[in-house]
Amino acid sequence: MGLQGLLKGYGLRSLGAHQNSLETFPFFASAVLSSAALGGDPVATRALSIAYVASRGVYVAVYLGGVNKALAAIRTVVFVLGLLVVLAIFILAVV
């Protein structure tokens, strides 16, 4: 079972937020590398990258805030906004 099985409350939520960040990072990294390799606008890519990192910070803060319907809705909106930023970076790469 390991030590992770012993986590409860805040520790368990921290682990969940961390794992979610690890799951989304490859898409972000692929988008940024694609934009750089294909000649995407570096200023726009940088701005969108900052927006993505900020959205992840907000996501983690809300995730750690606990479980209720309002926070779940905010968390979902912030998660989708982060994904839309990644999509925008991919679009920059091909336009």
C-alpha positions as CSV (number, residue, x, y, z in Angstrom):
1,M,0.0,0.0,0.0
2,G,2.9,2.4,0.7
3,L,2.8,5.7,2.5
4,Q,0.4,7.3,0.0
5,G,-2.3,5.0,1.3
6,L,-2.0,6.5,4.7
7,L,-2.8,10.1,3.5
8,K,-6.0,11.7,4.6
9,G,-7.6,15.1,4.3
10,Y,-5.2,17.9,3.2
11,G,-2.4,15.4,2.4
12,L,-4.6,13.4,0.2
13,R,-5.9,16.5,-1.6
14,S,-2.4,17.7,-2.1
15,L,-1.5,14.4,-3.7
16,G,-4.5,14.6,-6.0
17,A,-3.6,18.1,-7.0
18,H,0.0,17.1,-7.7
19,Q,-1.1,14.0,-9.7
20,N,-3.5,16.1,-11.8
21,S,-0.7,18.6,-12.5
22,L,1.5,15.7,-13.7
23,E,-1.2,14.5,-16.0
24,T,-1.7,17.9,-17.7
25,F,1.9,19.0,-18.0
26,P,2.8,16.9,-21.1
27,F,0.1,18.6,-23.1
28,F,1.4,22.0,-22.1
29,A,5.0,21.1,-22.8
30,S,4.0,19.7,-26.2
31,A,2.2,22.8,-27.1
32,V,5.1,25.1,-26.1
33,L,7.6,23.0,-27.9
34,S,5.4,22.8,-31.0
35,S,5.0,26.5,-31.0
36,A,8.8,27.1,-30.7
37,A,9.6,24.5,-33.4
38,L,7.0,25.7,-35.9
39,G,7.7,29.4,-35.5
40,G,4.8,30.4,-33.3
41,D,4.8,34.0,-32.0
42,P,7.2,33.9,-29.0
43,V,5.5,36.8,-27.2
44,A,2.1,35.3,-27.4
45,T,3.4,31.9,-26.5
46,R,5.1,33.4,-23.4
47,A,2.0,35.2,-22.4
48,L,-0.2,32.1,-22.8
49,S,2.4,30.0,-20.9
50,I,2.2,32.5,-18.0
51,A,-1.6,32.2,-18.1
52,Y,-1.4,28.4,-18.0
53,V,0.9,28.4,-15.0
54,A,-1.4,30.9,-13.3
55,S,-4.4,28.8,-14.0
56,R,-2.6,25.7,-12.5
57,G,-1.8,27.8,-9.4
58,V,-5.5,28.7,-9.0
59,Y,-6.5,25.2,-9.7
60,V,-4.3,23.8,-7.0
61,A,-5.4,26.4,-4.5
62,V,-9.1,25.6,-5.2
63,Y,-8.4,21.8,-5.1
64,L,-6.8,22.2,-1.7
65,G,-9.7,24.2,-0.5
66,G,-11.8,21.2,0.0
67,V,-14.8,19.5,-1.4
68,N,-18.2,21.2,-2.0
69,K,-20.2,22.0,-5.1
70,A,-19.1,25.6,-5.4
71,L,-15.4,24.8,-5.3
72,A,-15.9,21.8,-7.6
73,A,-17.5,24.1,-10.2
74,I,-14.7,26.7,-9.8
75,R,-12.1,24.0,-10.1
76,T,-13.7,22.7,-13.3
77,V,-13.9,26.1,-14.9
78,V,-10.3,26.8,-14.1
79,F,-9.2,23.4,-15.4
80,V,-11.0,24.0,-18.7
81,L,-9.5,27.5,-19.0
82,G,-6.1,25.9,-18.6
83,L,-6.9,23.4,-21.3
84,L,-8.1,26.2,-23.6
85,V,-4.8,28.1,-23.1
86,V,-2.9,24.9,-24.1
87,L,-5.2,24.7,-27.2
88,A,-4.4,28.3,-28.0
89,I,-0.7,27.6,-27.8
90,F,-1.1,24.7,-30.2
91,I,-3.1,27.0,-32.6
92,L,-0.2,29.5,-32.5
93,A,2.1,26.8,-33.6
94,V,0.2,26.1,-36.8
95,V,-1.1,29.6,-37.7
